[in-house]
Amino acid sequence: MSKSKARRDRENKRSLTAAQEVLYQRAFKKADRAGGFAPRNPNA
């Protein structure tokens, strides 16, 4: 069964570009450190 065009369009709008994913990863990592969360791997 194929998805309807409207549903496909909605799902595609929700996805992030690779650049956005990298920026979000950096922002979340910074917020985790500020909140006192220490990663298991210090080099991560």
N, CA, C and O atoms as a CHARMM CRD file, in Angstrom:
* protein
*
  176
    1    1 MET  N      0.83300  -1.19200   0.00000 PROA 1      0.00000
    2    1 MET  CA     0.00000   0.00000   0.00000 PROA 1      0.00000
    3    1 MET  C      0.87600   1.25300   0.00000 PROA 1      0.00000
    4    1 MET  O      1.82100   1.35600   0.78200 PROA 1      0.00000
    5    2 SER  N      0.56400   2.18500  -0.86300 PROA 2      0.00000
    6    2 SER  CA     1.36000   3.40800  -0.88300 PROA 2      0.00000
    7    2 SER  C      0.68300   4.48300  -0.03900 PROA 2      0.00000
    8    2 SER  O     -0.53900   4.53200   0.09800 PROA 2      0.00000
    9    3 LYS  N      1.52200   5.32700   0.50900 PROA 3      0.00000
   10    3 LYS  CA     0.99700   6.40600   1.34600 PROA 3      0.00000
   11    3 LYS  C      0.42000   7.50300   0.45400 PROA 3      0.00000
   12    3 LYS  O      0.84100   7.67100  -0.69100 PROA 3      0.00000
   13    4 SER  N     -0.52400   8.22900   0.97600 PROA 4      0.00000
   14    4 SER  CA    -1.09500   9.31900   0.19900 PROA 4      0.00000
   15    4 SER  C     -0.07100  10.44400   0.06600 PROA 4      0.00000
   16    4 SER  O      0.83000  10.57500   0.89400 PROA 4      0.00000
   17    5 LYS  N     -0.21700  11.24400  -0.97200 PROA 5      0.00000
   18    5 LYS  CA     0.73100  12.33200  -1.21900 PROA 5      0.00000
   19    5 LYS  C      0.73500  13.32000  -0.05600 PROA 5      0.00000
   20    5 LYS  O      1.79900  13.78500   0.35100 PROA 5      0.00000
   21    6 ALA  N     -0.41500  13.64100   0.47400 PROA 6      0.00000
   22    6 ALA  CA    -0.49300  14.59400   1.58000 PROA 6      0.00000
   23    6 ALA  C      0.27600  14.07800   2.79200 PROA 6      0.00000
   24    6 ALA  O      0.98100  14.83700   3.45800 PROA 6      0.00000
   25    7 ARG  N      0.13800  12.78600   3.07400 PROA 7      0.00000
   26    7 ARG  CA     0.83900  12.20800   4.23000 PROA 7      0.00000
   27    7 ARG  C      2.35000  12.22200   4.00900 PROA 7      0.00000
   28    7 ARG  O      3.11500  12.53800   4.92100 PROA 7      0.00000
   29    8 ARG  N      2.77600  11.87600   2.79000 PROA 8      0.00000
   30    8 ARG  CA     4.21200  11.90600   2.47700 PROA 8      0.00000
   31    8 ARG  C      4.76700  13.31400   2.65000 PROA 8      0.00000
   32    8 ARG  O      5.84800  13.48900   3.21400 PROA 8      0.00000
   33    9 ASP  N      4.03800  14.31800   2.17200 PROA 9      0.00000
   34    9 ASP  CA     4.49300  15.70300   2.28600 PROA 9      0.00000
   35    9 ASP  C      4.64300  16.10500   3.74600 PROA 9      0.00000
   36    9 ASP  O      5.62200  16.75200   4.11500 PROA 9      0.00000
   37   10 ARG  N      3.67400  15.72400   4.58100 PROA 10     0.00000
   38   10 ARG  CA     3.75000  16.05400   6.01400 PROA 10     0.00000
   39   10 ARG  C      4.97500  15.41300   6.64700 PROA 10     0.00000
   40   10 ARG  O      5.68300  16.06000   7.41900 PROA 10     0.00000
   41   11 GLU  N      5.23200  14.15400   6.33000 PROA 11     0.00000
   42   11 GLU  CA     6.36700  13.45100   6.92300 PROA 11     0.00000
   43   11 GLU  C      7.68600  14.06000   6.46700 PROA 11     0.00000
   44   11 GLU  O      8.62900  14.15200   7.25300 PROA 11     0.00000
   45   12 ASN  N      7.76200  14.47200   5.22200 PROA 12     0.00000
   46   12 ASN  CA     8.99900  15.05100   4.71600 PROA 12     0.00000
   47   12 ASN  C      9.28400  16.40900   5.34600 PROA 12     0.00000
   48   12 ASN  O     10.44700  16.76800   5.53500 PROA 12     0.00000
   49   13 LYS  N      8.26300  17.15400   5.66700 PROA 13     0.00000
   50   13 LYS  CA     8.47000  18.46000   6.28700 PROA 13     0.00000
   51   13 LYS  C      9.03100  18.33000   7.69600 PROA 13     0.00000
   52   13 LYS  O      9.73600  19.21700   8.17600 PROA 13     0.00000
   53   14 ARG  N      8.71400  17.21000   8.36100 PROA 14     0.00000
   54   14 ARG  CA     9.18400  17.02300   9.73600 PROA 14     0.00000
   55   14 ARG  C     10.65400  16.64500   9.80600 PROA 14     0.00000
   56   14 ARG  O     11.29800  16.86000  10.83400 PROA 14     0.00000
   57   15 SER  N     11.19800  16.08300   8.72700 PROA 15     0.00000
   58   15 SER  CA    12.57500  15.59400   8.77700 PROA 15     0.00000
   59   15 SER  C     13.55500  16.76400   8.73700 PROA 15     0.00000
   60   15 SER  O     13.27500  17.80800   8.14700 PROA 15     0.00000
   61   16 LEU  N     14.70500  16.57000   9.37200 PROA 16     0.00000
   62   16 LEU  CA    15.72500  17.60800   9.42400 PROA 16     0.00000
   63   16 LEU  C     16.77300  17.37000   8.35000 PROA 16     0.00000
   64   16 LEU  O     17.01200  16.23800   7.93000 PROA 16     0.00000
   65   17 THR  N     17.38900  18.45200   7.91900 PROA 17     0.00000
   66   17 THR  CA    18.52200  18.30200   7.01600 PROA 17     0.00000
   67   17 THR  C     19.71700  17.84400   7.84400 PROA 17     0.00000
   68   17 THR  O     19.69900  17.93400   9.07100 PROA 17     0.00000
   69   18 ALA  N     20.73700  17.36200   7.17900 PROA 18     0.00000
   70   18 ALA  CA    21.93400  16.89200   7.88100 PROA 18     0.00000
   71   18 ALA  C     22.55000  18.03000   8.68600 PROA 18     0.00000
   72   18 ALA  O     23.00600  17.81500   9.81000 PROA 18     0.00000
   73   19 ALA  N     22.57000  19.22900   8.13100 PROA 19     0.00000
   74   19 ALA  CA    23.14900  20.37100   8.83600 PROA 19     0.00000
   75   19 ALA  C     22.35300  20.69200  10.09700 PROA 19     0.00000
   76   19 ALA  O     22.93800  21.00000  11.13500 PROA 19     0.00000
   77   20 GLN  N     21.03500  20.62300  10.01700 PROA 20     0.00000
   78   20 GLN  CA    20.20300  20.88600  11.19200 PROA 20     0.00000
   79   20 GLN  C     20.44900  19.84400  12.27000 PROA 20     0.00000
   80   20 GLN  O     20.48700  20.16700  13.45700 PROA 20     0.00000
   81   21 GLU  N     20.61600  18.58300  11.85400 PROA 21     0.00000
   82   21 GLU  CA    20.86900  17.52300  12.83300 PROA 21     0.00000
   83   21 GLU  C     22.15600  17.78900  13.59200 PROA 21     0.00000
   84   21 GLU  O     22.20100  17.61500  14.80900 PROA 21     0.00000
   85   22 VAL  N     23.20400  18.20900  12.89300 PROA 22     0.00000
   86   22 VAL  CA    24.48900  18.49300  13.53800 PROA 22     0.00000
   87   22 VAL  C     24.33200  19.64200  14.52500 PROA 22     0.00000
   88   22 VAL  O     24.84900  19.57700  15.64100 PROA 22     0.00000
   89   23 LEU  N     23.62200  20.69200  14.12300 PROA 23     0.00000
   90   23 LEU  CA    23.43200  21.84200  15.01200 PROA 23     0.00000
   91   23 LEU  C     22.64800  21.44600  16.25400 PROA 23     0.00000
   92   23 LEU  O     22.98400  21.87000  17.36000 PROA 23     0.00000
   93   24 TYR  N     21.60400  20.63400  16.08400 PROA 24     0.00000
   94   24 TYR  CA    20.82900  20.18100  17.23200 PROA 24     0.00000
   95   24 TYR  C     21.67500  19.31300  18.15600 PROA 24     0.00000
   96   24 TYR  O     21.58400  19.43900  19.37700 PROA 24     0.00000
   97   25 GLN  N     22.50100  18.42700  17.58100 PROA 25     0.00000
   98   25 GLN  CA    23.36900  17.58100  18.40400 PROA 25     0.00000
   99   25 GLN  C     24.28300  18.44200  19.25700 PROA 25     0.00000
  100   25 GLN  O     24.45000  18.18400  20.44900 PROA 25     0.00000
  101   26 ARG  N     24.87900  19.46700  18.65100 PROA 26     0.00000
  102   26 ARG  CA    25.78200  20.34600  19.40300 PROA 26     0.00000
  103   26 ARG  C     25.03500  21.08300  20.50400 PROA 26     0.00000
  104   26 ARG  O     25.51700  21.18000  21.63300 PROA 26     0.00000
  105   27 ALA  N     23.86000  21.60200  20.17400 PROA 27     0.00000
  106   27 ALA  CA    23.08100  22.35500  21.15800 PROA 27     0.00000
  107   27 ALA  C     22.67100  21.46100  22.32600 PROA 27     0.00000
  108   27 ALA  O     22.76100  21.87400  23.48200 PROA 27     0.00000
  109   28 PHE  N     22.22100  20.24200  22.03500 PROA 28     0.00000
  110   28 PHE  CA    21.80500  19.34100  23.10500 PROA 28     0.00000
  111   28 PHE  C     22.99000  18.90900  23.95300 PROA 28     0.00000
  112   28 PHE  O     22.86600  18.77700  25.17000 PROA 28     0.00000
  113   29 LYS  N     24.13600  18.68800  23.32100 PROA 29     0.00000
  114   29 LYS  CA    25.32600  18.28000  24.06800 PROA 29     0.00000
  115   29 LYS  C     25.74000  19.40000  25.02700 PROA 29     0.00000
  116   29 LYS  O     26.11100  19.14600  26.17300 PROA 29     0.00000
  117   30 LYS  N     25.67100  20.63700  24.54100 PROA 30     0.00000
  118   30 LYS  CA    26.02200  21.79200  25.37300 PROA 30     0.00000
  119   30 LYS  C     25.03400  21.92700  26.53100 PROA 30     0.00000
  120   30 LYS  O     25.43300  22.20300  27.66200 PROA 30     0.00000
  121   31 ALA  N     23.76300  21.73400  26.25100 PROA 31     0.00000
  122   31 ALA  CA    22.74000  21.83600  27.29300 PROA 31     0.00000
  123   31 ALA  C     22.90500  20.72600  28.32800 PROA 31     0.00000
  124   31 ALA  O     22.71600  20.95400  29.52300 PROA 31     0.00000
  125   32 ASP  N     23.25800  19.52400  27.87000 PROA 32     0.00000
  126   32 ASP  CA    23.49100  18.41800  28.80500 PROA 32     0.00000
  127   32 ASP  C     24.64100  18.74600  29.74800 PROA 32     0.00000
  128   32 ASP  O     24.54800  18.51300  30.95300 PROA 32     0.00000
  129   33 ARG  N     25.72100  19.28400  29.20200 PROA 33     0.00000
  130   33 ARG  CA    26.86700  19.63200  30.05000 PROA 33     0.00000
  131   33 ARG  C     26.47900  20.71500  31.05200 PROA 33     0.00000
  132   33 ARG  O     26.86100  20.65100  32.22000 PROA 33     0.00000
  133   34 ALA  N     25.72600  21.70200  30.59700 PROA 34     0.00000
  134   34 ALA  CA    25.30200  22.78800  31.48300 PROA 34     0.00000
  135   34 ALA  C     24.38800  22.25500  32.58100 PROA 34     0.00000
  136   34 ALA  O     24.38300  22.77900  33.69500 PROA 34     0.00000
  137   35 GLY  N     23.61700  21.21700  32.27100 PROA 35     0.00000
  138   35 GLY  CA    22.70100  20.63500  33.24500 PROA 35     0.00000
  139   35 GLY  C     23.35600  19.63400  34.17400 PROA 35     0.00000
  140   35 GLY  O     22.69500  19.05900  35.04000 PROA 35     0.00000
  141   36 GLY  N     24.65300  19.42100  34.00100 PROA 36     0.00000
  142   36 GLY  CA    25.36900  18.52700  34.89900 PROA 36     0.00000
  143   36 GLY  C     25.43200  17.08700  34.43600 PROA 36     0.00000
  144   36 GLY  O     25.87900  16.22000  35.18700 PROA 36     0.00000
  145   37 PHE  N     24.99400  16.80900  33.21600 PROA 37     0.00000
  146   37 PHE  CA    25.05000  15.44500  32.70100 PROA 37     0.00000
  147   37 PHE  C     26.43400  15.19100  32.12900 PROA 37     0.00000
  148   37 PHE  O     26.89200  15.93200  31.25900 PROA 37     0.00000
  149   38 ALA  N     27.10100  14.15200  32.60800 PROA 38     0.00000
  150   38 ALA  CA    28.42900  13.80600  32.10400 PROA 38     0.00000
  151   38 ALA  C     28.31600  12.58300  31.20300 PROA 38     0.00000
  152   38 ALA  O     27.82200  11.54300  31.63900 PROA 38     0.00000
  153   39 PRO  N     28.75900  12.68800  29.97000 PROA 39     0.00000
  154   39 PRO  CA    28.69500  11.52600  29.07800 PROA 39     0.00000
  155   39 PRO  C     29.60900  10.40600  29.55400 PROA 39     0.00000
  156   39 PRO  O     30.63000  10.66400  30.19200 PROA 39     0.00000
  157   40 ARG  N     29.24500   9.15400  29.24600 PROA 40     0.00000
  158   40 ARG  CA    30.07000   8.01300  29.65100 PROA 40     0.00000
  159   40 ARG  C     31.44300   8.08000  29.00400 PROA 40     0.00000
  160   40 ARG  O     32.46000   7.79900  29.63700 PROA 40     0.00000
  161   41 ASN  N     31.45500   8.45700  27.73500 PROA 41     0.00000
  162   41 ASN  CA    32.71500   8.56900  27.00900 PROA 41     0.00000
  163   41 ASN  C     33.12800  10.04100  27.00200 PROA 41     0.00000
  164   41 ASN  O     32.48100  10.84700  26.33300 PROA 41     0.00000
  165   42 PRO  N     34.17600  10.41200  27.72100 PROA 42     0.00000
  166   42 PRO  CA    34.55000  11.82900  27.80800 PROA 42     0.00000
  167   42 PRO  C     34.97000  12.41900  26.47000 PROA 42     0.00000
  168   42 PRO  O     34.97400  13.64000  26.31400 PROA 42     0.00000
  169   43 ASN  N     35.32600  11.57500  25.49400 PROA 43     0.00000
  170   43 ASN  CA    35.73200  12.07900  24.18300 PROA 43     0.00000
  171   43 ASN  C     34.55100  12.29800  23.24800 PROA 43     0.00000
  172   43 ASN  O     34.72400  12.80300  22.13900 PROA 43     0.00000
  173   44 ALA  N     33.36200  11.92400  23.68000 PROA 44     0.00000
  174   44 ALA  CA    32.18800  12.03500  22.80900 PROA 44     0.00000
  175   44 ALA  C     31.71500  13.46300  22.69500 PROA 44     0.00000
  176   44 ALA  O     30.73600  13.73500  22.00000 PROA 44     0.00000
